[in-house]
Amino acid sequence: MSDDGRRAENRARRAKQFQDIEDSLARVTDLIDQSKREVERSRQIMKDADAADDRADKERDNARRT
């Protein structure tokens, strides 16, 4: 194989490796973003549950006073 042919193959192989790396980074970035959304969703659920518990406690306290 000629030097030009080897160089072209090497360039193509490197280009494929770089593209694979870019694709992997994009997938990881998407997974991180998805995880962040899930964490935020879980925090909101916990916050809502705490607020509901607080309201229920307050209603129970008010009912005992009357």
HUZITA-V235242 format. One line per field, one symbol per residue. phi: phi as a letter, one per 40 degrees, with the letter a starting at -180 (. if undefined). psi: psi as a letter, one per 40 degrees, with the letter a starting at -180 (. if undefined). Layout:
phi = ???
psi = ???
This chain:
phi = .ccccccccccccccccccccccccccccccccccccccccccccccccccccccccccccccccc
psi = iiddddddddddddddddddddddddddddddddddddddddddddddddddddddddddddddd.
